[in-house]
Amino acid sequence: VGTDLRDSRFLGANFAGADLSRADLSDAQMVGSNFSSANLSSARLRSVQAKGVNFSHANMPRVDMSDSEAIGSVFAGAVISDARFSDSELKAVNLSKVDARNASFRDASMVGSNLSKGRFDGASFRDADLTAAVLSHASFAGADFRDADLRRIDWRGADMSRARGLEQDQVDEACADQSTKLPKGLVGKACSRGIMVRVTRPHVAPPAP
């Protein structure tokens, strides 16, 4: 607890279930290591090399992974609420079913990442690159998408109804369906064989008096 592990090398190491709460692992190299179900709450992992690391089901609230490289890493089922991933490389990362409420992904590169079924309420994606990411069936109440790149994202079934900072030009480049919930005034489009098709909701006539 609170261990100083700065600049350490953990290539392929196994920390499954370890208690590393409040540890400082800044600038560490942990490529291919296993931190599944580990306790990394309030840990400092700034500027780490974490390609292909397994963080699945880890307890990581308030972790600071800013300026880190975690390409292809797995966070599935992890708790990363109030975490910081600003300016990080998170390409092809698995963030499915995470609890990422109030986390910051500002200016992060999240190209091709999987955010499906996660809780991202209050999270910041401002200026993030989410090109081709999967956001399906996830919740984003209060999440900030101002100036985020949403080209070719799949947010079918996602609840974006209370997301902030979304503009129609961003929505036009994303793949929605009838179950996608967007903020009032924005119209989603469906993807069919690479072609964007506008989604229209059927008009329901009011009941006869």
Secondary structure, 3 states (H helix, E strand, C coil): CCCECCCCECCCCECCCCECCCCECCCCECCCCECCCCECCCCECCCCECCCCECCCCECCCCECCCCECCCCECCCCECCCCECCCCECCCCECCCCECCCCECCCCECCCCECCCCECCCCECCCCECCCCECCCCECCCCECCCCECCCCECCCCECCCCECCCHHHHCCCECCCCCECCCCCCCEEEECCEEEECCCCCCCCCCC
